[in-house]
């Protein structure tokens, strides 16, 4: 499955997608940014989510990063 297909799958069923899968996909998207500032910013957000133990809180934090999925899809 391509990154684009995976993003579309996540967006179509975001509520039932595990935070681990979302984080894994965000890690892949991060590599597509040309700006190291943007990469570092997203890395910080991903680290915050990864360090959160409550799945419900993790999903809430993941929702805030949905625009990165949209950004990736717009460029492809």
C-alpha positions in Angstrom: 0.0 0.0 0.0 1.4 3.4 -0.9 1.6 6.3 1.5 -1.2 8.1 -0.4 -3.4 5.0 -0.1 -2.7 4.7 3.6 -3.5 8.4 4.2 -6.8 8.0 2.4 -7.7 4.9 4.4 -6.9 6.7 7.6 -8.9 9.8 6.7 -11.9 7.7 5.6 -12.0 5.9 9.0 -10.1 8.2 11.4 -12.1 7.5 14.5 -11.4 3.7 14.2 -7.7 4.0 13.3 -5.2 3.4 16.0 -3.0 6.3 17.1 0.0 4.0 16.4 -1.0 3.8 12.8 -1.6 7.5 12.6 1.8 8.2 14.2 3.6 5.8 11.8 2.0 7.6 8.8 2.9 11.0 10.2 6.5 9.9 10.5 6.5 9.0 6.8 4.9 12.3 5.9 7.5 14.2 7.9 10.2 13.0 5.5 8.5 14.9 2.6 9.0 18.3 4.1 11.8 20.3 2.7 12.1 22.7 5.6 13.9 21.3 8.6 11.9 23.7 10.8 8.7 22.1 9.7 10.2 18.6 10.1 11.3 19.5 13.7 7.9 21.0 14.6 6.1 17.9 13.4 8.6 15.7 15.2 7.9 17.5 18.4 4.2 17.0 18.0 4.7 13.3 17.2 6.9 12.9 20.3 4.3 14.5 22.5 1.6 12.1 21.2 4.0 9.1 21.6 4.7 10.0 25.2 1.0 10.2 26.1 -0.3 7.0 27.6 -4.0 7.5 27.4 -5.3 6.4 23.9 -8.2 8.8 24.0 -5.9 11.7 24.6 -3.6 10.4 21.9 -6.4 10.4 19.4 -7.4 13.9 20.4 -3.8 15.1 19.7 -3.7 13.2 16.4 -6.9 15.0 15.2 -4.9 18.2 15.5 -2.5 16.9 12.9 -5.0 15.9 10.3 -4.0 18.9 8.1 -0.7 17.2 7.4 -2.6 14.3 5.7 -4.5 16.8 3.6 -1.2 18.7 2.8 0.4 15.4 1.5 -2.6 14.5 -0.6 -2.8 17.9 -2.2 0.8 17.6 -3.4 0.3 14.2 -5.0 
